[in-house]
Amino acid sequence: MVRLAIRPITLAVICAAALAGCGGDDGGSGSPLDNALGYLPEDAPLVVSFETDPEGDQVKAIQKIAERFPFSDQVTQSLEDRLSRDDLDFETDIKPLLGNEFVVGAPDVRSLVDSGDEGADDDQFVAAIEARDKDKLEDLIKRDDTKETGEQGGAKLYEDSDGDTFAIDDGVLVVAGSRELLDAALKQHDGDDKLTAEVFDEATADLPEDALWRQSTDVEQLIAADPDTKPAREIEWVSALRTLGLTVSFEEDRAKVDFRMATDPEGLTAEDLPIAGGPESPDVIASSDEIGLGVREPAQILAFAESAGQAVDPSGFGDYSAGKQAIEARLGVSIDDDIFAQLEDDVSLSFGLDGTFGLRSSVRDPQAFIATLDKLGRALPDIAESSVGEPIGYARPKKGEDFYALATADGDSVVYGVVDGVFVLANDSERASRLAEDETEAVEGAEGSIAMSADAQQLVTQGVSRFGGGGLGGALGGSLFSEPLGAFTGSVAAEPDGLTGRFELTFD
C-alpha cells in the first residue's frame, strides 16, 4: 500500500525492515509514537506501527535467526550495495534517523472499502516517522533531487523529481498518497481528534508488547461501511465484532504472529461463537511430512456455518435444508444426531502437499455408526456425482474388511470406515488403516479449540522439490533453505469477548 515518495527514505525503510527491532519509545503522551500517530484521525480504520531501532532487542533476535540461513551475508551485502549506488552509508546517513516507530495508516474507511473497485485510488495512506536526528533528516533531504515548495502550519513542504510531495514537520517525515491527503494530515496533527498511542494500544492489549509489527484494524467500522455485509450483520457474532489487533515478534529461536479479534460480549453466548469456546486444545496426528490439524467439538463449527448461511443466503440455505431433510427422510438417519453427534470431542486431520489427506475421530457407538454408514451408501454416490459432475463408483466393505470407497473414473478416491472404534477417512485404504493406528499428540503451547502443527523443514523441502523443480538440484536447494526451520504450530481460542490466536515458527 505504501509507496514512499523519496528514494533515501525508501532505503531507510528497507534497512529498517532488514534490521528492525524494539527499543523505541514507550508510547506515552508526547512520545515519538504519539507524535507520528497524530497525523491520522482518531477513528483511522487501519494503522500499522513498525519498530525501526537497529540497536533494539529484536534486531539481535533477527540477526541470530538470519545467521542460521545460507546466503544471509549476500543479502546484507546487497542492501549495502543498494545504498552505495545512491551514495549513502547506513551507519552515517540512515542509522541516525532510525529508532522511533514508523507509522502508516488509512485515514478513512472508504479508502479501504473502495480499494478493490475499478478506478479506485490505491494510494490512500498517510505515513510518518519522527527522526532520531532531525538535522540528519534535513541533510538527507537536501542531498536528494528535491525542492522546497512552501510551508503549511510550520511544516516544510517538498516535491521530488517525480512530482510527489512530502513534508518535514519539526523532524517528522510525513508522506501521503496525494497532496490532498498530506495537507489533511498536517491539519489533523493540530486538531483535537487525532489518533493517540493510548487509543492505538487498546487494539493490541494482551498481545506481545515487544513486537516488530503492531497493527490495529477497526473491524466494526469496515463491516458497517460495506453494504455487501448487511446480511452478515444479522449474525450475532459478526455484529459483535469490534477490533482486530495483530503483532509480529521475534525471539532468537522463533517468530510469532499473535492476534486478538475483540467482540462486544454483551448478549453473546457460547453457542454464538464460530468455534467451541474455552482454552482446552485438541490433539493432532503426529506426522513429520504433513500438516496436522485438530478441532474440538466440530459440531459447533457446523452449527455456526448453518446459522451464518441462513442469514447471508436464505434462499441457498433453504435449498440446503430441504436437501438435508430429503436425505434424512430417504435414509432414515439424522445427519446431526447419527453422524456429527457420534463423533467424540476431538477430530484430527492431516494434509500433505501432494494432495493426500486424512481424518480420524473416535465415535461414541461404533456399531450404530457403522449402521449409519451402511444407510448413507444408498445416497452418497448420487450426492458425490452431483458435486463433481461425473459418475462415481461406490463399494461396500467386503467380508473381513472395514472400508467403504468412492472413486472417479480417473482414479481419485475416498475411503472411509470404522476401525477399532475410530472413524477414519483418507485417499486410500492403506493410509486409512495407518490413521486408525497413528498416535495423536498435544501441540506445545496451544490454547483453544483449533490447533495445528507441522514440521516446517520437511514441508519446505518437499515444496521446493515439488513446485520449484524436481531432481537432485531442487531437493538440495530445498534442503539448504529449510535446514534451520523447526516446528510450525498454531492455535485459536474463542470466548464471548473475542478470538485470540498465535502462530509460531521455531528455528533449530
C-alpha positions in Angstrom: 0.0 0.0 0.0 2.8 2.4 0.9 4.8 4.0 -1.9 7.2 6.4 -0.2 7.8 9.5 -2.2 11.6 9.9 -1.8 14.4 7.4 -2.6 16.5 8.0 0.6 13.6 7.4 2.9 12.6 4.3 0.9 16.1 3.0 1.5 15.8 3.8 5.2 12.6 1.8 5.5 14.2 -1.1 3.6 17.1 -1.1 6.0 14.6 -0.9 8.9 12.8 -3.9 7.6 16.0 -5.9 7.4 17.4 -4.7 10.7 14.5 -3.5 12.8 13.9 -4.3 16.4 12.3 -2.9 19.5 13.7 -0.4 22.0 11.9 2.7 20.7 9.7 5.0 22.7 7.3 3.9 25.4 4.2 5.1 23.5 3.2 7.6 26.2 1.7 11.0 25.7 4.1 13.3 23.8 6.2 10.3 22.7 7.6 9.9 19.1 4.9 7.2 18.6 2.2 9.6 19.8 3.6 12.3 17.5 3.6 10.1 14.4 0.1 8.7 15.1 -1.2 12.2 15.4 -1.2 12.7 11.6 -4.1 10.2 11.4 -7.6 10.7 12.7 -8.7 9.0 16.0 -11.0 6.7 14.1 -8.5 5.6 11.4 -9.7 2.1 10.4 -6.3 0.6 9.8 -3.0 1.6 11.4 0.4 -0.2 11.5 3.3 0.7 13.7 6.8 -0.7 12.7 9.8 -0.6 15.0 13.0 0.8 13.5 15.6 0.8 16.2 18.7 -1.1 14.9 20.1 -1.4 18.4 16.9 -2.8 19.9 16.4 -6.3 21.5 14.6 -7.7 18.5 17.3 -6.8 16.0 19.6 -9.2 17.8 17.0 -11.9 17.6 16.5 -11.4 13.9 20.2 -11.4 13.3 20.5 -14.7 15.2 17.8 -16.2 13.0 19.4 -14.8 9.8 22.7 -16.4 10.7 21.2 -19.8 10.6 20.4 -19.4 6.8 22.9 -19.7 3.9 23.2 -16.6 1.8 22.4 -14.2 4.7 25.7 -12.4 4.1 24.8 -11.9 0.4 21.5 -10.3 1.4 23.3 -7.9 3.7 25.8 -7.1 1.1 23.1 -6.5 -1.5 21.5 -3.9 0.9 24.8 -2.2 1.4 25.4 -2.1 -2.4 22.0 -0.6 -3.0 22.8 2.2 -0.5 26.2 2.7 -2.1 24.6 3.2 -5.5 22.7 6.1 -4.1 25.8 7.5 -2.4 24.5 6.6 1.1 26.1 4.9 4.0 23.9 3.1 6.6 26.0 4.0 9.6 26.3 7.7 8.9 23.3 8.5 6.8 20.5 6.1 7.7 21.1 4.8 11.2 20.9 8.2 12.9 17.3 8.6 11.5 16.0 5.3 12.9 14.9 4.3 16.4 11.3 5.5 16.6 8.2 3.8 15.2 7.3 4.2 11.6 3.5 4.6 11.3 1.3 4.1 8.3 -2.5 4.1 8.1 -5.6 4.6 6.1 -7.2 7.9 7.1 -10.8 6.8 6.4 -12.8 3.6 6.0 -13.9 4.5 2.4 -10.4 4.2 1.1 -10.2 0.6 2.3 -13.7 -0.4 1.2 -13.4 1.1 -2.2 -9.8 -0.1 -2.8 -10.8 -3.1 -4.9 -13.2 -1.1 -7.1 -12.2 -0.3 -10.7 -10.7 3.1 -10.9 -10.2 3.4 -7.2 -7.1 5.2 -5.9 -4.8 2.7 -4.2 -2.6 5.5 -2.6 -5.0 6.4 0.2 -2.5 6.4 3.0 -0.6 8.6 5.4 2.8 7.6 6.9 5.0 9.3 9.4 8.2 8.8 11.5 9.9 11.1 13.9 13.6 11.0 13.1 16.0 10.5 16.0 18.4 13.0 14.4 16.4 15.9 12.9 19.4 17.6 11.4 20.5 14.4 9.6 17.0 14.2 8.1 17.2 17.7 6.8 20.7 16.9 5.3 19.4 13.8 3.7 16.5 15.6 2.1 18.8 18.3 0.7 21.1 15.6 -0.9 18.2 14.1 -2.9 16.7 15.6 -6.0 14.0 17.5 -4.2 12.9 21.1 -3.9 11.2 23.0 -1.1 7.8 24.2 -2.3 6.5 26.1 0.7 5.1 25.7 4.3 1.9 24.7 6.0 1.4 25.1 9.7 5.1 25.3 10.3 5.9 22.2 8.3 8.2 22.5 5.2 6.7 21.0 2.0 8.9 19.3 -0.6 8.5 17.9 -4.1 10.7 15.2 -5.6 11.6 14.6 -9.2 8.5 12.5 -9.8 6.2 15.3 -8.6 5.4 13.6 -5.3 5.1 15.8 -2.2 6.0 15.2 1.4 6.6 17.3 4.5 9.1 17.7 7.3 7.3 18.8 10.4 9.7 19.6 13.2 11.8 16.5 12.5 8.9 14.3 11.5 8.8 12.9 7.9 5.2 12.9 6.7 4.3 11.1 3.5 0.9 10.6 1.9 -0.6 9.2 -1.2 -1.7 12.6 -2.5 -1.1 16.3 -1.8 -4.7 16.5 -0.6 -4.1 13.7 2.0 -0.8 15.3 3.0 -2.5 18.7 3.7 -5.2 17.0 5.6 -2.7 15.0 7.7 -0.8 18.2 8.7 -4.0 19.9 9.7 -5.1 16.7 11.6 -2.0 16.9 13.7 -3.0 20.3 15.0 -6.6 19.1 15.8 -8.1 17.6 18.9 -9.4 14.4 17.3 -6.1 12.9 16.2 -5.0 9.4 16.9 -3.0 8.8 20.1 -0.8 6.0 21.3 -3.4 5.2 24.1 -6.1 4.6 21.5 -3.8 2.6 19.3 -2.6 0.4 22.2 -6.1 -0.7 23.1 -6.4 -2.9 19.9 -3.2 -4.7 20.8 -3.8 -5.1 24.5 -2.9 -8.5 25.9 -0.6 -9.1 22.8 3.2 -9.1 23.0 4.5 -5.6 23.7 7.9 -6.3 22.3 6.8 -6.6 18.7 8.4 -5.6 15.4 5.0 -5.0 13.9 1.7 -3.9 15.6 -1.5 -3.5 13.7 -4.9 -2.1 14.7 -8.0 -2.6 12.5 -11.4 -1.3 13.2 -13.4 -4.3 12.0 -16.7 -2.9 13.1 -16.2 0.2 11.0 -15.1 -1.8 8.0 -18.2 -4.0 8.2 -20.6 -1.2 8.7 -19.2 0.7 5.7 -19.6 -2.2 3.2 -23.2 -2.6 2.1 -22.5 -6.1 0.9 -22.0 -7.1 4.6 -25.5 -6.2 5.6 -26.8 -9.8 5.7 -23.8 -10.9 7.7 -24.5 -8.3 10.3 -27.6 -10.4 11.2 -25.3 -13.0 12.7 -24.9 -12.3 16.4 -21.1 -12.8 16.5 -20.5 -10.7 13.4 -22.5 -7.8 14.7 -20.4 -8.0 17.9 -17.1 -7.7 16.2 -15.1 -4.6 17.2 -11.3 -4.5 16.5 -8.5 -6.7 15.3 -5.1 -6.4 16.9 -2.1 -8.2 15.4 1.6 -8.3 16.3 4.6 -9.9 14.7 7.5 -10.5 17.1 10.8 -12.4 17.2 13.0 -14.2 19.7 16.4 -15.7 19.0 14.9 -19.1 18.0 11.3 -18.3 16.9 9.0 -15.9 15.1 5.5 -15.3 16.4 2.2 -13.9 15.0 -0.4 -13.1 17.6 -3.8 -11.7 17.1 -6.9 -10.8 19.0 -10.3 -10.2 17.3 -12.2 -8.4 20.0 -16.0 -8.7 20.3 -18.6 -7.0 22.5 -19.6 -9.8 24.9 -22.9 -8.3 25.9 -25.6 -10.6 24.7 -23.2 -13.2 23.2 -23.4 -16.8 24.4 -21.1 -19.8 23.9 -23.5 -21.0 21.2 -23.0 -17.8 19.2 -19.2 -18.4 18.8 -17.8 -19.7 15.4 -15.7 -22.3 17.2 -16.0 -24.1 20.5 -15.1 -21.8 23.5 -12.6 -22.4 26.2 -8.8 -23.0 26.4 -8.8 -26.8 26.1 -6.8 -27.8 23.0 -7.3 -30.8 20.8 -4.5 -33.3 19.8 -3.2 -33.6 16.3 -1.9 -36.5 14.2 1.8 -36.9 14.7 3.4 -36.8 11.2 6.7 -35.3 10.1 5.7 -34.7 6.5 2.2 -33.4 6.8 0.2 -30.6 8.3 -1.8 -31.8 11.3 -5.0 -30.0 12.4 -7.1 -30.7 15.5 -10.6 -29.4 16.0 -12.5 -29.7 19.3 -16.3 -30.0 19.1 -16.6 -29.7 15.3 -20.4 -29.6 15.6 -20.0 -26.0 16.9 -18.4 -25.0 13.6 -21.2 -26.7 11.6 -23.9 -25.0 13.7 -22.3 -21.6 13.2 -21.9 -22.2 9.4 -25.6 -23.2 9.1 -26.8 -20.1 11.1 -24.4 -17.9 9.0 -25.7 -19.4 5.8 -29.3 -18.9 6.8 -28.5 -15.2 7.5 -26.3 -14.5 4.4 -28.1 -16.6 1.8 -31.6 -17.5 2.9 -32.5 -18.9 -0.5 -29.4 -21.1 -0.7 -29.8 -22.2 2.9 -33.4 -23.2 2.1 -32.2 -25.4 -0.7 -29.5 -26.9 1.6 -32.0 -27.5 4.4 -34.5 -29.1 2.0 -31.8 -31.4 0.6 -30.7 -32.4 4.0 -34.2 -33.2 5.1 -34.8 -35.2 1.9 -31.7 -37.3 2.5 -32.6 -37.9 6.1 -36.2 -39.0 5.1 -34.9 -41.2 2.4 -32.3 -43.0 4.5 -33.9 -42.9 7.9 -31.0 -41.1 9.6 -30.4 -37.8 11.3 -27.2 -36.1 10.0 -26.8 -34.1 13.2 -27.6 -36.9 15.7 -26.4 -40.0 13.9 -23.2 -38.5 12.3 -21.9 -35.4 13.9 -23.1 -36.1 17.4 -21.5 -39.5 17.2 -18.0 -38.0 16.8 -16.1 -37.6 20.0 -15.0 -34.1 21.0 -11.7 -34.1 19.0 -11.4 -34.5 15.3 -7.8 -34.8 13.9 -7.0 -34.1 10.3 -3.8 -34.2 8.2 -2.8 -32.8 4.8 0.1 -33.4 2.5 1.5 -31.1 -0.2 0.9 -34.0 -2.7 -2.9 -33.7 -2.1 -3.2 -36.6 0.3 -5.4 -36.1 3.3 -6.8 -38.0 6.3 -9.3 -37.6 9.1 -9.8 -39.6 12.3 -12.2 -39.3 15.2 -13.3 -41.8 17.9 -17.1 -42.5 17.8 -19.4 -42.9 20.7 -21.2 -46.0 19.5 -19.2 -47.8 16.7 -21.8 -50.3 15.8 -24.5 -47.7 15.4 -22.1 -45.5 13.4 -21.4 -48.4 11.0 -25.1 -48.9 10.5 -25.4 -45.2 9.6 -22.6 -45.6 7.1 -24.4 -48.5 5.5 -27.5 -46.4 5.1 -25.5 -43.5 3.7 -24.2 -45.7 1.0 -27.5 -45.6 -0.7 -27.2 -41.9 -1.3 -23.6 -40.9 -1.2 -22.8 -41.8 -4.9 -25.5 -39.6 -6.2 -24.5 -36.7 -3.9 -20.9 -37.1 -4.9 -21.8 -37.3 -8.6 -23.8 -34.1 -8.4 -20.9 -32.4 -6.7 -18.1 -33.4 -9.1 -20.1 -33.6 -12.3 -19.0 -37.1 -13.3 -20.0 -40.7 -12.4 -18.9 -42.0 -9.1 -18.2 -45.6 -8.2 -19.2 -47.0 -4.8 -18.0 -50.1 -3.0 -19.1 -51.5 0.4 -16.5 -53.3 2.5 -16.1 -57.0 1.7 -16.3 -59.6 4.5 -13.5 -59.0 6.9 -12.7 -55.5 5.6 -13.6 -52.2 7.1 -13.7 -49.6 4.4 -16.3 -48.1 2.1 -15.0 -46.4 -1.1 -16.0 -43.8 -3.6 -13.9 -43.3 -6.8 -13.9 -41.5 -10.0 -13.1 -43.0 -13.4 -9.6 -41.4 -13.4 -8.7 -42.9 -10.1 -9.4 -40.2 -7.5 -10.8 -42.0 -4.4 -12.0 -41.6 -0.9 -12.2 -44.5 1.6 -13.8 -44.4 5.0 -14.9 -46.7 7.8 -14.7 -47.6 11.4 -11.6 -49.4 12.8 -11.4 -50.3 16.4 -13.9 -47.7 17.4 -12.2 -44.9 15.3 -13.8 -43.4 12.2 -11.2 -42.7 9.5 -11.4 -41.1 6.1 -8.5 -40.9 3.6 -7.4 -41.1 0.0 -6.8 -44.9 0.1 -7.2 -47.9 2.4 -3.6 -48.2 3.3 -3.5 -44.6 4.6 -6.9 -45.1 6.3 -5.5 -48.1 8.1 -2.5 -46.2 9.3 -4.7 -43.3 10.5 -6.6 -45.7 12.8 -3.3 -46.6 14.5 -1.5 -43.3 14.3 -0.7 -41.6 17.6 -2.0 -38.2 18.3 -0.2 -35.6 20.3 -0.8 -32.3 22.1 0.6 -29.1 20.4 3.0 -27.4 22.8 1.7 -24.0 23.9 -1.7 -24.4 22.1 -4.8 -22.9 23.7 -8.3 -23.1 22.2 -10.4 -25.5 20.2 -8.3 -25.2 17.0 -4.7 -26.4 16.9 -2.2 -27.2 14.2 1.3 -28.5 13.9 3.8 -29.1 11.1 7.5 -29.8 10.6 8.4 -26.7 8.6 11.7 -28.1 7.4 10.1 -31.1 5.9 7.3 -29.2 4.3 9.5 -26.5 2.7 11.9 -29.2 1.4 9.0 -31.0 -0.2 7.5 -27.8 -1.5 10.7 -26.6 -3.2 11.4 -30.1 -4.6 7.8 -30.5 -5.8 7.0 -27.0 -7.1 10.4 -25.4 -7.6 11.9 -28.1 -9.9 12.4 -31.8 -9.2 15.6 -33.7 -9.3 18.7 -33.5 -7.1 19.1 -29.8 -7.6 15.6 -29.0 -6.4 16.0 -31.3 -3.4 19.3 -29.9 -2.4 18.1 -26.3 -2.8 15.1 -27.0 -0.6 17.2 -28.7 2.0 19.7 -25.8 2.1 17.0 -23.3 2.6 14.9 -25.3 5.0 17.6 -26.8 7.3 17.2 -24.1 10.0 13.4 -24.4 10.2 11.8 -26.2 13.1 8.2 -26.6 14.2 5.3 -24.5 12.8 2.5 -24.5 15.3 -0.7 -22.5 15.9 -3.9 -22.4 17.9 -7.1 -20.3 18.1 -9.3 -19.8 21.1 -12.8 -18.3 21.5 -14.6 -16.6 24.3 -17.6 -14.2 24.2 -15.1 -11.3 24.4 -13.1 -12.3 21.4 -11.0 -14.7 19.3 -7.3 -15.0 20.2 -4.6 -16.9 18.4 -0.9 -17.5 17.9 1.1 -19.0 15.1 4.8 -19.7 15.8 7.8 -20.9 13.7 10.8 -22.1 15.6 14.4 -22.3 14.2 16.8 -25.1 15.1 
